[in-house]
């Protein structure tokens, strides 16, 4: 897994290493004197502070989207199969 800030590699890890926590990543940015753009920082802070409830809600909305897309697909298939063709 890699962490990039712009085009610069900030952190890379092997399977043995653990992923750094939000505070550790902020410290790395400060140590290297990297001035991040506010947009990147905002995204970074949002991803660092996700709670389990937010993760669950996003996964449930994904399953709802999948159900709706399956319904649409079934409806389309049914319409194609049962299309009425009028000929003169």
ABEGO torsion letter per residue (X at the ends): XBBBBEABBABBBBAABBBBBAAAAAAAAAAAGBBBBAAAAAAAAAAAABBAAAAAAAAAAAAAAAAAAAAAAAAAAAAAAABBBBBX
